[in-house]
């Protein structure tokens, strides 16, 4: 048995305070009867909750935030390499999750794993420009002219790229932050290589406005909160 306000807040966009308001307004029914109190207990597997006459369906998809370590490939199966799926507990492995997007084997940081194909398509689609933020260390400083080219949108192997945002975070350690709105194969490494520079370390820190939870050690993961999922979904831009 779980509390009604907790069940609704964890599966919808309503906060627990808003659920209380909905109950007060008589907008919530349990098995057809008006709910009197938001802290009422119920069995979500068996009982039917309706909000404003609409049945509450339970989330059927899973979304995990993984802090990817180096040395794992972003795939579900691989003949010879270890995959990010191997980092999950058996119960999660059985869910049929896959990485929504790829990080190179040596890239670390925020990788999303899901079984929601529509969501994965949406955040990866070049049409939606979901911003992804990376921190990288370079072999040498980026010149003003190179920075300008990257920000204006450079041509890479004959393809016109969208502009990126590049910020020098720490000059002594050659640490940069770069924001991409498209994700081509090895894009950052290739952009740097084009001007004879080299990416030494690369770590993704944010997807669609949600930052990697710093309390997750490399190899650890947790489900996205409803709020985080909403933020990522809302970050899609149609252009
Ligand atoms: N760009 C790269 O070069 N590698 C990654 O893993 C991600 C972006």
Boltz pocket constraint, residues with backbone or C-beta under 6 A from the ligand:
constraints:
  - pocket:
      binder: B
      contacts: [[A, 102], [A, 103], [A, 104], [A, 107], [A, 184], [A, 185], [A, 186], [A, 187], [A, 188], [A, 189], [A, 190], [A, 202]]
      max_distance: 6.0
